[in-house]
């Protein structure tokens, strides 16, 4: 079920509940007139009729409050679901990491497993490093993502040579590469589809979202349990 459809359904029930809050008494009187025996009973026991009306109104009011809460939390629930789905996919990916026959997909799986990696750039003669979390495979290339307004984007435009480092507690990776800007909407949207949480800050056509793929990359895996590092070029 899509988020838009779910919102429409909740909104319809919300309107019904609101209608019930304001017109409960009239609705009960209407049903009493439809059923003569029940109408007689309602006419005899006025107190029961009043209590029934109050209970019905309270039920409608409680339903209204609940539906309002649901309506304003739909986006959050869907984002949590997408995040959980991504986490499940990440678990699947990390389980397939094979350090014997490493390739670009092994690098991708390792960075996804680490979740956070550190990207270093150069600004004039000063090295700069910061944590990143976005990594994507698109058209057989490894992509990273940032915003054009950020200093890291300006640094990569001036000097596209970068280095990435990540550590999972036992194995770490260092990647030397050239970051190449890809301004296509398709590449940006693919990245955002894989990271739904970014969609609150970035849009594929907002003139700020930037994706870059790694060119002439050399990834080296090091480990406490292996004597020789493993190297892959892509």
N, C-alpha and C positions, 0 to 999 in steps of 0.2 A: 504494500500500500504506500503510495507516495505521500510526502509531507503535505502537499497542497490538498489532496483529497481528504486526508485525515483532518485537516483544519476545517474544511467545509462541513464534514460530518459532525465534528464537535460544535461548530457554530450553529448548526441546525438544532441539535439537542439543547444547546444553550438558550436559543430563542423559545423552544418549547417549555423549558423550565421557567424562564422568565414569565411566559404567558400563564403558567400554572400558579406562580406566586401571586399574581395580581387578579386572577379570575377563578381561583379555587372555589370560592363560595358559589359563584354562578354556575360553575360546572357541576358541583354536587347537587344543587337545586334542580338543574336540568335533568340529571340522571334520576333524581327522585321522581320527577314528573313522568319520566318514561316508564318507570316501574311503579304502579299504583300502590302495591303492597308496601314497597320500601318507602314510598311517599308518606303513607299512613304512619309507618314506624317513625319516620323522621319528624312527622308532625306531632307525634305523641311524646317522643323523647327529644326535647329541644336541646338539652344539655349534651346528649350524645352527638347531635348534629354540630354543635359548636366545637366540641372537642375534635371531631373528625375533620372539620375545616381547618383547625389550627395545626393538627398533625400533618395534614396534606400540605398546608402552606410551608411548614417547617421542612418537610421532605423536599419540596420543590426548591426551597431556599438553599438547603444543603447541597442539592444537586447542582444548583446554579453556581455556588461557590467552588465546588469541585471542578465543574466544567471550565470556569474562568481560569482556575489554576492550571488545568490541562492545556488550555488554549495557549497560554503564555509560556508554557514549558515544552511545547512540541518541538521547537527548534533544538533545545538542549537535549531532549530525549533522542532525537534522530542523530544528532552529532555524537552522542555517547554510543549509540548503536554502531555508527560508522567507525568510530574509534575502536570499539571492541572487535568489529569485523577486521579492521586493519591489524590489530594486535594478534588475532587468530592467524591471519596471513603471515605475519612476521614470524610466529612460532613455527609455521610450516616451512618458511624459507630458511630459518636458522637451522632447522633439523637436517636440511639437505646440504649444509656446508661440507665440502670435501677438500681438505687441505692437501690431498695427494695430487689431484689434477685441477689446479687452480686456473681460473680464467676471470673474465670481467664479471660474470655472474657471481662468482665466489666473492669478489670484492664488494659487489652490491649487497649480497646476503650478509656479509660480515658487518658492513656499516649499518644495515637495518637492525642487526642484532644489538649492536652497541647503542643505537638510537641517537647518541650524541657523539659527534666527532669535532675535531678542531681544525679550522682552516686558517692557514697563514698566508699573508700577502706582504708586499713591500711598498712602503710609502717613502719615496726618495731613498734615503739610506737607512730608514727605520723599519724593522720588521713589525708586523701587526698580526695578532692571532685572536680568534674568537670562536665560541662554540656554534656549531651548525647542527641541524637535525634533518634537513630535507635531502633525500637522495632518490633518484628515479631512473629507471631504465626505459628509454624511448628510442625506437628505431635503431636498436643495437648500439646505443651510446649511453654513457653514464652522465646524468644531469644533476646539477645542484641548483638552488633557488635563493634569490635575495630580492631586495628592492633597489631600484635605480637611485633612490634618494640617499641610500646609505653610503657611508665612506668606503665600505668594502667593495661596492660596485665601482666607485670612482678609482679605487686603487687597482682593481683588475683591468679597468679600461686603460690605465696608464702603463701597467705592467701585468700582462696576463699570466705570468708564471706564478703558480701557487703550489702549496704543499698541504696535504691533509694527513692528520694523525688520529688514530682511534685505538682504544684498548678495552678488551672485554674481561680483564682480570687475569688472563693467562697469555693471551696472544695479542700482539699489537701490529698495526699496519701503518706504513708511511707511503703516501702517494705523491709523486712528483708529476705535475701535468701543466698543460696550458689550458686556461679557461676560455672557451669560445662562446660568445653570445649567440643565442638563437632567439630571434624576435618573432617567430611564428606563433600565432594564436594556438595552433594545435599542440605545440610543445608545452606552452604555458598551461593550457587547460588540462593536459595529461598529468602534469605535476600537481595541480590543484585538486584534481579528482582523487589522487592518491593521498592527499593531505587535506581532508575536509575542514579541519580546524583553521586552515589558512584562509578559507574563503570569506571569513569575516573581515580580513584585512586586505586581501588581494583579489583582483579580478583579472582575467586573462587579457582584457582590453583596457586596462586602467592607466596605461602608459607609465606604470611604476613597476609592476611585476616583471622580474627578469629571471630567465633560466639560462644556464650555461652548461655546455657539455665539456667533458675532459678529453683533450686531444694530446697525442704523444705521451700517454701516461705510463708511468712505471710504478707498479704497486709491489711493495716488499713486505712480506709477513715475517714477523719475528715471534719467537716463543721461548719460554723458560724450559720447555721440555724437548726442544729440537736444537740441534747443534748448528745447522745451517739454515739461513733464512730462505724463504721461497719467493721467487720473483715472477711476476706476470706483466707483460706489456700489452697495451691496447690503445 
